[in-house]
Amino acid sequence: MELALAPETLARWQFGITTVYHFLFVPLTISLAALTAGLQTAWVRTEKEKYLRATKFWGKLFLINIAMGVVTGIVQEFQFGMNWSDYSRFVGDIFGAPLAFEALIAFFFESTFIGLWIFGWDKLPKRIHLACIWMVSIGTVLSAYFILAANSWMQHPVGYKIDRAKGRAELTDFWAVLTQNTALSQAFHTLSAAFLTGGAFMVGVSAYHLARKRHVREMKTSLRLGLITVVIAGLLTAVSGDVLGKVMFKQQPMKMAAAEALWDGQKPAPFSIFAYGDVDKGHNSVAIEIPGLLSFLADDNLHSYVPGINDVNKAEQQKFGPGDYRPNIPVAFWGFRWMIGFGMASFGIGLAGLWLTRKKFLLPQHLRVADDEVPHLVLFRDKALAPTLTTWYWRIAVWTLAFPLIANSWGWIFTEMGRQPWAVYGVLQTRQAVSPGVSQGEVLTSMIVLTSLYAILAVVEVKLLAKYVKAGPPELTEADLNPPTKIGGDTRDADKPMAFSY
């Protein structure tokens, strides 16, 4: 009980809760910005009303999401000073650099253009207005990259030196921090997963309306875009995950071994589908395995040697001194599987949906529908699904919007928990990073307050999203259909600063 309430443990719980909560909004922000920009591009090119209505609908959900993401993200910065002051003091010169770039370049870049996009519907020519949402999308990607570069440095520190006199790490090569293979592979994987999340969100919301035969034109378009995004992003997530796994095998062998509950090194090493064992004794009692697959995932070779948890622990004891260098094995093992499982489920449902709702030219005449009619779900060429199966697919599609969010959360839990006991791998342990002057009561109080606040924000977020999802795409006005041809719009609206379409 005393260990469970130690300041270090409480600080880790607080950071974990706030980080996972914040990361629910980040992938949606990244992907919805780009998908909304894509829909607006389609409207500018074709002038079809369904694209404009879809743009306004998804844009509104994007704005709700990004507002919540900004609010919850601010708390992350404060925690470095509150609970992790020794970490900030030791690595602030390095860790602060990409975060400063994220704030000064990406965040202000993003916020400036999002303001222009929100207030510029009747003030900017449509092509300039379109450029604003694309700038927002670029800003979200840049913001994510700088933060991922900072996190990647914690996973694999490069471009630094230790000043023993000052007792701190100092930056020597910022370019190395930004471009190391850990940052590149982690950004590739995270951005792919972000688009998987946004695509599944679009599929789920579209399925909700199509099951009720509402806003059919806009939702058919959105469903198709979401399904294509899910399938492409799902494939890219798998490819990038394989790349990241090979990087992890070389840089953090303990994390790879923990992900598979591989206690002793093997050649070839199996991939565990299910394992149950005794952590204290360091072995599995039950294991269902695929022979050689872990060796292939780690090194593209079915016969490669993969070191086990016990082997790496002994090697790190020799290198860094006495101690237990194992992470929480059950969390790492099951977190890795929940991440993969929910991600693959989203991809599978998306692939099935893409086939079931395929284009007219692949269907016989009697199963084709008009643009304003809900599509038949056709498994085989000449027969649509029965009404009961159709209802169940729409329900599953709605549920799918949560699957990538669960996968993302477990992915980050695995990434961070698998690195323990290190705050910066091989350089600074977590117990050395916590603020020495913060008491148990102070950390516990702040954790309770922030968790309660986040629970309230969750209710607000869900209610806002539910309200505008149910409302569907807005009706268009004459001003929407005829945007200005010059910057500033109609001067008669100069005294109406809030005269925009939202």
N, C-alpha and C positions, 0 to 999 in steps of 0.2 A: 504493500500500500504506500509505503514511504517513497519507493522508487517510482511508482505510478504518478505521484504528486510532486516529484522533484521539479525544480524550475526548468531544467533542460527538457524533461519529458513534456511538461505543459507547453513550453515554447514551441516544441516540435508539433504538438497537437494543434496549437493555434495556427501555426504557419501552414500546416497541412490542410486544415479545414478551410482557411481563407483562400489558399491557392487553388485547391480543387474546385471550390465554389466559383472563384473568378474565372477559371478555365472553362466553365460551362458556357460562358459568353464569348470567349475569344474565337473559337473555331467558327461559330455562327456569324460573328462580325466579319471575319475575313471572307468567308464564302458568300454570305448574303450581299456584301458590297459588290463583289464581282458578278454575281448572278443578276442582281438588280441592274447593274451597268449593262450587262448583256441584253436584258429585256428592253432597256431604254434604247440601246443601239438598234435593236430590231424595229422599234417604233420609228426612230429617226429615218431609217432606211426604207421602211415600207409604208409608214403612216397608217398602219392598221390599229384601230382603237383597242383591240384586245391586248396588244402589247403595252399601250400606255396605261390601261387600267391595271394590268399585272404589275407594271413598274411601280405605280403608286401604292398598290397593295403590299408588295414585298418590301418596298422602300420604307413603308411605315413600320413594319415588323423589324426591319434592320435598325431603324432609329431607336426604337424601344430597347433593343438588345444592346446597341453600342452605348447608350446612356447608362445602362446598368453595368456594363463592363467597365466603363471609366470609373464609376463610383466605387466598385469593388476593387479595382486595381490600385487605387490610391492607397488603400490600407496596406498593400504589400510593401510599399516604399517605407512607410513608418515603422514597420516591424524590424527592419534592419537596425534602426537606431534604438528601438525599445528593447527588443529581446536578444539581438545578435550584434551587440556593439563590438565585441572582440573580433567577430568575423569582419565587420565593416572596417575596423581599425587595421586589421592585418591585410585584407585584400581590396580595400576600397579604391586604391589607386588603379587597380585593374578592372574590377567588377563594375566600378562606377562609370568607366569610359563608355562601354556600349549602351548603358542605361541613359547616360547623358545624351548620346546621339539619338536614342529612341525618343527622348523628350523634346530635344531641340529641333530635330529634323523631322522624324516620322510623325510624332504626335501633333506638333503644330501644323505641319503640312496637311495632315489628315483633318484636323479640326477646322482649319481655314476653309478648305474646299467643301467640307460637309456643310458649313454655314452658307456658303454660296449656293450649294445645291438645294438646301431647304428653302431659302428665301428667294431663290432666283427663278422659280417656275414662271412667273409673269414679268420678270425683269431682264432675263438673258435670252439671247437667241438659242434655239434648241441645240445646236451643235456645241456652242460654248457651254451650255448647261450640261450636256452629255459629258463633255470633257471633265467637268467638276466631279461627277460621280466616279469616273475612271481614276482621277487623281486620288480620290478617297480610297479606292480599292488598292492602288499602289501604296498609299500611306499605311494601310493596315498590314500589308505584306512586309514593308520595311520595318514597321514597328515590331512585328513578330520576329523578324530576322535578328534584329539587334538584341532582343531579349533572349532568344535562343542561343545567340553567340555567347552571351554572358553565362547562361546555364551550361553551355557546352564547355566553357572554361573550367567550371566546377567539376565536370565529368573528366576532363582531360586538360589540365593546365599547361599552356604553352606561352611563349613570348613574354617571360617574366624572369626576375631574379629575386633572391631573398637578401635583403639588407639586414644582416645580423645585428648591426649596431642599433638600428631603429626598430628592429623586431617586426618587420613588415615586408610584404611582397611588393615589388615595383614593376611597372609595365616597361618592357623593352621593345616589343614589336606588336603594335596594335593590329597591323595587317594580318599577322599570324593568328591572332585571336579571332578575327572576323572570318578568315578563310580556311581554318584548319578543317580536316575532313570530318571531325566530330560535328562541327557547326553545320557544314554543308549537308551531311547525311541526316542530321536531326531536323534541319529546316525542311528538307525534301519530304521526310516522313510526316512531320507535323502539318505542313501545308496540304499534303495529300489527304490526311485525315480530316482536316478542316473542311475541304470540299466534299468529302464523304458525308460529313455532318450536315452541311448546308443542303446538299442534294437530298438526303433523307428527310430533313425538315420540310423541304418543298414537296416531296412525295407525300409525306404524312398529311400535311395541311390540304393539299390538292385532293387526296383521297377522301378526306373528311367531307369536302364539298361535293365531289362527284357522287359519293354514296347517297347524298341527299338531293342530287340533280339540281345543284345551284351553281350559278356563275360558270356554266359549262365551258364556254369558249376560253375564258382566261385560265380555268383550272386544267383543261386538257393540255393547253400550251405549257403551263407550269409543271404538270405531271411529267410530260415528255422531257422537258429540260431537266427536271430533278432526277428522273430515271437514268438519263444519259450521263449526268454528272456522277451519280452513285456508282455506275458501272466503271466509268473511266477512273474516277478517284479511287475506287476499291482496288482496281488493278495496280494503280500507282502506289497505293498504300502498302500493298503486298510486296511490290518490287523494292520500295524504299525501306520497308521493314527488314527485308533480307540484307540490303546494303548496310543498314544501321546495325543489324545483328553481327555482321562480320567485323565492323569497326569495334563494337562492344567486346567481341571475343578477344581481339588483340589488346585493347586498352583496359578493359575491366573483366578479366576472366572470372572473378568471383561472381559478378552479376550474371554472367552466362550460366555458370554452374548452379547458382541459386535458382535461376529461372526454370531449370530442369530437375532440381533436387538431385543432382548428380554428385554423390558424396565422394566417390573415388574415381580418379581418372580412368578413362576407358579408350580403347582403340580397337574397333570403331565405337563411337559413343551413340547410344540410342536416344531418341526423342520420347519423352514421357507424356503419354496421354493422360494418365492418372497415376498418382503416387501417394502412398501413406506410409509414414515412418516415424522414427524416434529422433527428434532433433538433438537431444542430449547425447545419445549414443552414436549419432552420425550415420544412420543407415535407414533404408526403406524396408518396411515389412511387406508391402504390396506395391507392385508397379506394373502398369500396362504400357508397353514400349514398342516403338517402331525401330528396328535395328538400323544403325548407321545414319539415321536422318539428322541427328544433331551434328555429327561430324561434317555432313554435307552443308548444313546451314551455317556452321562456323567457318568452314574453310573450303567449300566447294569440292570436297573430297570425301567419299563415303567411308574412307579408311583412316582419316586423320585422328590424331590423339587429342582428346579434350580433357584438360585437367579438372579434377573434381573439387568440391568444397573443402574437403580435408587437406588436399594437396595445396590449394591456393592459400588456405589459412596458415599452414606451416611456412610457406614461402614468404608470406607477408610478416609473420612473426620474426623470421630471420632478418628481413629487410628493415622493418620499422620498430622492432622490439616486442616485448611480451604483450599479450592482449588477445582478445577475441575479435577477429576481423570478419566475422560472418554477419550478414544482414539477417533480417527476420525471414527465415526460409519459407514458411507457409504463405506469408504475404507476397513474397516475390514469385513463388511458384504459381499460386492461384491468380494473382494479379496479371501475370503474363498470359494466362489462359483466358481470363475474362476479357482482356483486351482483344486477343485474337478472335475469340468466339463471337463476341458481339459485332466486331468489325466484319467478319466473314458472313454473319447472318444478314447484315445490311446489304452487303454485296449480292448475296444470293437472292434476296427478296427483290432487289433492284433489277437483277438480270431476268428473273421470272416476270416481273412487271413489264420490262421492255419487250419481251416476247408476247405476253398476253395482250398488250395494247399496241401491237405492231401496225404499221401503216396500211392504208386502204388497199394499196396495190398487191399486198400479200394475202388479202382476204377474198373469199368469194363474194359475189354481188349481194347476196341476201344478208351478209353480216356487216356490210359497210353502213356507216351512219353519217349524218350531216355534221357540219362543224358545231352546231349548237345542241347536239345530242350526246349523251354519255356513251363512251365506246363500249362495245361488247368485249368481254374478256375471253379470248379464243385460245384454247390450248392446242387443239388439233385444227386442221385446215377447214373442215366443214361444220364444226360444232362449237358453239359458245359454252362457257361454263354454266352449270345449273345455277339458279338464283341463290341457293344456299352457299355454294362455293364462291360465287361472286361476292356475296356479302362478307364472307370470311376473308377473302383477299383484301377488300377495302379496309376491314378492321386491322388485319395484320400490317397493311401499309401504314395505317395511322400509328400503330404501336412502334413501327420502325423508326420514327423520328427520334425516339429516345435511345435507340441502340448505339449509335456512334457516340452520343454523349457519355454513356456508360463506359464504352471502350476507351474514350479519351481519358476519362477520370482514372480508370485502372492503369492505363498506360503511364500516366504521370506518377501515380503511386508506385508502380514498379520501377520507373526510372529513378526516382528519388530514394525510395526505400532500399533499392538494390545497391545503391552506392554506400550505404552506411557500413561502418561507423564514421565515414568521411564526410565533411562538409565540402572540402576541396580534395579530390581524390589524391592520396599519397602525400598531401601537403599539410592539411589542417583537419583535425578530427572534430566532429560535431560538439563533443563535450568541451572543446577548447574555444568554440565559437560563440557560446551563449554569453549574454551580459552578466558580469559577475555581481553587479550591485542590485539586480532585480530579484525581489523576494518571491517566494511561492505564492503568497496572497495576491501580489500585484499581477503576476502572470495569469493566475486563475481568474481574477476579476476581469481583466481585459479580454480573456478568452470567452468568458460567459457573456460579456457585453457585446462583443463583436459577433459571436455566434447567434445571439438573440436578434441583433440588428439584421444580420444576414437572413434569418428566418422571416423577419418582417418584409425585407426586400424581396424574398422569394415569393411571398404571397402577392405583393404588388406586381412583380414581373409576370407571374402566371395569370393574374386577373387581367392585366393590360393586354397580354398576348391573346388570351381567350376572347376578350371583348372584340378586338380588331380582326382576329381570325374568323369569328362567327359573323361579323359584319360583312366580310368579303370585300372585293374591289369596289372603290367608290364610283359614283356616277360622274361622268365627265361634264365639264362646263364648256361654254364657248371659248373662254380664255384658255382652257386646257388644250383644245383642239387647234387653236390659232395662236401659238406663242409669238412673242415679239420678234421682229427682224433686226432690231438693234438693241444695244445694251441700254438698260434703263426702262424699257417698255413704255407704257402709256403714262405720260406725265400727269394725267388726271388722278393717278393713284399715288402720287408723291406723298400725300398726307396719310397714306394707309400703309405703314411699314409692315403690318402683319397680313397684307392682302396676298397670300400665297395659297396654293391649292390644298395644303394640309389643314 
